[in-house]
Amino acid sequence: MIYFMQSLDKIKVGFTKNNAIQRKKALEIGNPHGIIIIGVVTGNSHHEKIIHKDLSDYQVIGEWFIDCKKVRNYISDILNN
């Protein structure tokens, strides 16, 4: 499963074999700002890598990206198609 989560002004795009709620709880352990699940779609680590490549211009560090209109539109297209 591919998940999209927001914390402050960043969005995390990741892959998990577990459900998104379990992943969110694990990420929140080291994050004092809280995390919101934007959405999830069926996919694997290959799909995650494609998304990371497509969003590379907005990458902050690792799987975290700037929360901006271009990133939101890209994610919206994935979630709605």
N, C-alpha and C positions, 0 to 999 in steps of 0.2 A: 504494500500500500504506500502510495506517495501522499505525504501530508504537507500542508502549508500552515505555518503558525506565525503569529505576530507577537513581538515583544517590543514595546515602545515604538521606535521608528525603523525597526528591522523586521524582515520576514525570513523565516527559516523554511527551506525546502529540503525535505528528507525522505528517506525510505525506511520502513520498519516492517518486520514480519509480524509484530504484535499489533494491537489496535492503537489508534491515535491517542486515546485517552491515557493509556499506560505510558506511551512515549512522552506525552505532555507532562505527566507527573514526574517522570524521570528528569526531564529538562528543567522543571521548576525547582528542583533541589538546589541547583547552583545559580538560580536566577531570582534576585530579589524584586524584580519588576512585574512578575506574572506573565503568563502566556495565554493567548487566545487562539483557539483552533479556527482557521479561516475555512478550511475544507480538506477533504480527502478524495482521492481517486484510486482506482485499481492500477497497479503498476509495479515494476520491479526496479532493481538498482540500475539497470540499463536506462530505463525511462528517466530516473532521477538524474543521471549523468547528462542526458540530452537537455533536460530543463536547466541544469546548472550551466551548461555550455551556452544555451540560448540567452541566459540572463547574466552572462559573465561581465558585461559592461556595468552591472549594478551590484556586483559582488563586493561585500565588505570584508569578510573573512570566512573561510570554510563554506558552510552551507547557509550562511546569513547574507541577505541582500537588502539593499535600501528599499524602504517602503515608499514607492513613488507610483505615479500614474501608469507608467509603462509596465512596471512589474505587476501591479494590480490588474491591468488589462490582460496581460499574458496569462496570469493565474485564472482570471475570470473566464477566458476562452477555454482553458483546460477543464475547468469545473462545469461549464455549461455545454460542452460538446461530448 
